[in-house]
C-alpha cells in the first residue's frame, strides 16, 4: 500500500459529490463551490461595471495575469511560457499547426493517444505531405520500457513525438524524463521535439516542467483540477517558442503602435491567445487552483490519489469476475478493468449510472475506467465494489 498521507479534503467544497458516487474525474471534475462563486462574482462585476468599460477591461487583464501566474507556479515555470487556452486539444493544435512542416517530416505517436489528437495529425499529414507512425507502449503497461521502445522507433526524419504523460485508456504513467533524454540523444535530420498531452496528468501528477525540460505540454483545467470547462493551457519551452508560428491571430496576439496598428507578436505565450474569452471561467479555474493548494501540496494530493486508486485496485482484484489491466498498483488515479458478464461493459456502465454511480467505458482496450481523486473516499469505493459484485456469476 502507498505510504499513508494525512490529507483529509474538505468534501463540502464539492457539493456535486452529495448525490452521486463519481469516478469520472478523468472526463470532467466536480466543480467546487469557490469556483462557481468566483464565476458568478466575475459575471456580476462585469455587468455592474461594464461589461465593456475601462474598469472592466482592467479587471479582466488583472485576472488573466493572476491565472497565468498561478499556472506558472503550479508547474514551476516562467509565466511568459504559459498560453491560456480552451483545453488540451487547442494547445496541441497550436503546436501542430504552428510548426513549419516540410514534406517527408515524420511524427511518432504512442498507440494509446486520444482520437482527437490522432485526427489533428492526420489532417497535418494530408495538408503538408508528412508521415506519421505509432510506437507501441500499450504492451509495456505491466512489463517493458516505453523509453526503449521509442528509441527503437525514432528515424532520421522524426521531428516530433506525441505522447500522453498519463495514458487515458490504461492509466499507465510514461517515463517522461527518460523519454526526453532519448529524444535529446537521437541524431537525425532534426532535433526531436516532444509534445505532451497532459489531459490526465495535470492536476493529478506533481509536475515540474523545468525539471522535466519538456518542449510542449498541453493541459486542461476541467478534469483533475476540477475547474470549469473551457479553460486550459499550453506550456512552450523558451527555446522552442520561435519554432511555433501563430495560426489563429487576434487582438490579444499582438502589440500595437501609437495609432493602434499591429506592430508585432505579444510577449511569450500571449501571442497564441486570440480574442475575447469567457473570462469568468478564468476566475473559476483560479479559485479551484487556490482551493487545491489549501488542501495540500501537489505531492500530498498525488499520494492521496494513489492511496485511493490502490484501495480500489485491491478491491477489484478480490472480485473473481473482474480483471484489472494493470497487474501492479496504479501509478495515478486511473483504474481500468474488465468484467466477465454477458451484459458487456457499456450496459454495465449504464446500469451503474442508473444507480448514480458514474464511470465510463474505453473502446481500446475494451474496458471500464474508474478515476479516483484525492476527494474520493473509501465509502464511495466500497459502494462501487459492492455494486460491481452484483454483476458476478
JOKAZI-V810366 format. One record per pair of residues at least 24 apart in sequence whose ideal C-beta (glycine too) atoms are under 8 Angstrom apart, sorted by the first residue. I is the first residue (numbers start at 1). GAP is how many residues later the second one is. D is the distance in whole Angstrom. If there is no record, write none. Layout:
i: [I	I]
gap: [GAP	GAP]
d: [D	D]
//
This chain:
i: [1	1	1	1	1	2	2	2	2	2	3	4	5	5	5	5	5	7	7	7	7	7	7	7	9	9	9	9	9	10	11	11	13	14	14	17	19	20	20	20	21	21	21	21	21	21	22	22	22	23	23	23	23	23	23	23	23	23	24	24	24	24	25	25	25	25	25	25	25	26	26	26	26	26	26	26	26	26	26	27	27	27	28	28	28	29	29	29	29	29	29	29	29	30	30	31	31	31	31	31	32	32	32	32	34	34	34	34	35	35	35	35	35	35	35	35	36	37	38	38	38	38	38	39	39	39	39	39	40	41	42	42	42	42	43	46	46	60	63	63	63	63	64	64	66	67	67	67	67	68	70	70	70	71	71	74	74	74	75	75	75	75	75	76	76	76	76	76	77	77	77	78	78	79	80	80	80	80	80	81	81	81	81	81	81	81	81	82	82	82	82	82	83	83	83	83	83	83	83	83	84	84	84	84	84	84	84	85	85	85	85	85	85	85	86	86	86	87	87	87	87	87	87	88	88	88	88	88	88	88	89	89	89	89	90	90	90	91	91	91	91	91	91	92	92	92	92	92	92	93	93	94	94	94	94	94	95	95	95	95	95	95	96	96	96	96	96	97	97	98	98	98	98	98	98	99	99	99	99	99	100	100	101	101	101	102	102	103	103	103	104	104	104	104	105	105	105	105	105	105	106	106	106	106	106	106	106	106	107	107	107	107	107	107	107	107	108	108	108	108	108	108	108	108	108	108	108	109	109	109	109	109	109	110	110	110	110	110	110	110	110	110	110	110	111	111	111	111	112	112	112	112	112	112	112	112	113	113	113	113	114	114	114	114	117	117	121	131	137	137	137	137	138	138	138	138	140	141	141	141	141	142	142	142	145	146	146	146	146	147	147	147	147	147	148	150	150	150	151	151	154	154	154	154	154	155	156	156	157	157	157	158	158	158	158	159	159	159	159	160	160	160	160	161	161	161	161	162	162	162	163	163	163	163	164	164	164	164	164	164	165	165	165	165	165	165	165	166	166	166	166	166	166	166	166	167	167	168	168	168	168	169	169	169	169	169	169	170	170	170	170	170	171	171	171	171	171	171	171	171	171	171	171	172	172	173	173	173	173	176	176	177	177	180	180	180	193	193	199	200	200	200	201	203	204	204	204	204	204	205	205	206	206	206	206	206	207	209	209	213	215	216	221	221	221	224	224	225	225	225	225	226	226	226	227	227	227	227	227	228	228	228	228	229	230	230	231	231	231	231	231	234	234	235	236	241	241	244	246	246	248	248	249	250	250	251	295	296	301	302	304	305	305	305	305	305	306	306	306	306	308	308	308	308	308	308	308	308	309	309	309	309	311	311	311	312	312	312	312	312	315	315	315	316	316	318	319	319	319	319	320	321	321	321	322	325	325	333	333	333	334	334	334	335	335	335	335	336	336	336	336	336	336	337	337	337	338	338	338	339	339	339	340	341	341	343	348	352	352	355	357	357	357	359]
gap: [306	309	310	313	328	301	304	305	308	327	300	303	291	295	298	299	302	288	289	293	294	296	297	367	286	287	295	365	366	285	364	366	278	212	361	358	337	336	337	338	335	336	337	359	362	363	336	354	358	334	335	336	347	348	349	353	357	361	334	335	336	347	198	199	201	308	346	347	348	142	173	174	197	198	307	308	334	343	345	196	333	344	194	195	201	174	193	194	195	196	197	198	344	196	345	195	196	197	253	257	194	255	256	259	253	254	256	257	191	192	193	249	250	252	253	256	248	250	242	245	246	248	249	189	241	242	244	245	240	242	237	238	240	241	237	233	234	219	216	219	220	223	215	218	220	164	215	218	219	201	216	219	220	162	218	133	215	224	132	133	134	142	160	131	132	133	134	135	132	133	158	160	190	189	158	187	188	189	190	128	154	155	156	157	160	187	188	151	152	153	186	187	150	151	152	153	186	187	189	190	147	148	149	185	189	193	198	133	146	147	148	149	187	188	144	145	146	133	135	142	143	144	145	109	110	111	130	131	132	144	27	28	31	129	128	142	144	125	127	128	141	142	143	25	28	70	103	105	126	27	154	140	150	152	153	178	100	121	123	139	141	149	24	25	28	64	99	27	150	145	146	147	148	149	174	60	61	144	145	146	143	145	27	29	58	26	28	25	26	27	25	26	27	53	25	26	52	54	55	85	24	25	26	27	49	51	52	53	24	25	26	51	52	53	54	55	24	25	26	27	42	45	46	50	52	53	54	24	25	26	52	53	54	24	25	26	27	28	36	52	53	54	57	64	24	25	26	27	25	26	52	55	56	57	58	60	49	50	51	84	50	54	83	85	45	80	41	26	26	30	35	37	29	31	32	227	32	29	31	184	185	184	185	186	30	26	28	29	33	28	31	32	34	35	34	29	32	33	31	35	28	29	32	34	38	33	32	33	31	32	33	28	30	32	34	30	31	33	34	32	33	34	35	31	32	33	34	32	33	35	31	32	33	34	32	33	34	35	36	37	31	32	33	35	36	40	52	32	34	35	38	39	165	166	168	33	167	31	32	166	194	167	193	195	196	198	200	155	156	164	166	195	138	154	155	159	160	161	162	163	164	165	198	154	159	28	32	158	159	36	38	34	35	32	33	34	47	50	24	24	132	134	131	89	98	101	128	129	169	97	127	91	92	93	95	96	91	26	28	24	25	24	64	67	68	109	149	60	63	64	67	62	66	147	54	57	58	61	62	53	56	57	60	52	48	51	47	50	51	53	54	35	38	34	33	27	28	28	25	26	24	26	25	24	25	24	79	78	73	30	70	27	28	67	68	69	24	25	26	27	25	64	65	66	68	69	70	73	24	25	26	63	61	67	70	58	60	69	72	73	66	67	70	69	72	67	66	69	70	73	72	70	71	72	66	40	42	38	39	40	35	36	37	34	35	36	37	26	29	31	32	33	34	30	31	33	28	29	30	29	49	52	53	50	51	48	43	32	35	32	26	27	30	25]
d: [7	6	8	8	8	6	5	5	6	7	7	7	8	5	4	5	6	7	5	5	7	8	4	6	5	8	8	6	5	7	6	7	6	7	6	7	7	4	7	6	6	4	7	5	5	6	5	8	8	7	6	5	4	5	7	7	8	7	5	7	6	6	6	6	8	7	4	8	5	7	8	6	6	7	7	6	8	7	4	7	6	8	5	6	6	8	6	6	6	7	3	7	7	6	7	6	7	6	7	8	6	7	6	5	4	7	8	5	7	6	6	4	7	5	4	7	7	7	8	4	5	7	4	6	5	6	6	4	8	7	7	4	8	4	5	8	7	5	6	5	6	7	7	7	6	8	5	6	5	8	6	5	7	5	7	7	6	7	5	7	5	8	6	8	5	6	5	7	5	6	6	7	8	8	8	6	3	6	8	8	6	6	7	6	8	6	6	6	7	6	8	5	6	4	8	7	4	7	4	6	7	8	6	8	6	8	7	7	8	5	6	5	8	8	6	7	6	5	7	8	7	8	4	6	7	4	5	6	5	6	5	7	8	8	8	7	8	8	3	7	6	7	3	6	6	8	6	7	5	6	7	6	7	8	7	5	5	5	7	7	8	6	5	7	6	8	7	7	4	8	4	5	7	6	8	8	7	6	6	8	7	7	4	5	8	8	8	7	4	7	7	7	7	6	4	7	6	5	8	8	7	5	7	7	6	4	5	6	8	4	8	8	7	5	8	6	7	6	7	6	7	6	7	6	7	5	7	8	5	7	8	5	7	7	6	8	5	8	8	7	5	7	8	8	7	5	6	5	6	5	6	5	7	6	7	8	6	7	6	7	7	6	7	7	6	6	7	8	8	7	7	7	8	8	7	7	7	5	5	6	6	6	5	7	8	8	5	6	7	5	4	5	8	5	8	6	6	8	5	7	7	7	5	7	7	7	5	5	7	6	8	7	6	8	6	8	5	7	7	7	5	7	6	6	7	5	7	8	5	7	7	8	6	7	7	4	8	7	7	8	5	7	6	7	4	7	8	8	4	4	7	6	8	5	7	7	8	6	5	7	8	7	5	7	7	8	7	5	7	8	5	7	8	7	6	5	7	6	8	3	6	5	8	7	7	8	7	4	6	6	7	8	6	6	6	6	7	7	6	7	7	6	7	8	7	6	5	5	8	6	6	8	4	5	8	5	7	5	8	7	5	7	4	7	8	7	7	7	6	6	7	5	8	8	8	6	4	4	7	5	4	6	8	8	6	5	8	5	6	7	5	7	7	8	6	7	8	8	5	6	8	5	7	4	4	6	7	7	5	8	4	6	4	6	6	5	7	7	7	8	7	4	7	7	5	8	8	7	5	7	5	4	8	6	6	6	6	5	7	8	6	7	4	7	7	8	7	6	6	7	7	7	4	6	6	7	6	5	5	6	6	8	6	7	5	8	7	6	8	5	7	5	8	6	6	8	7	5	7	7	7	6	8	5	8	7	6	8	6	6	7	6	6	8]
//
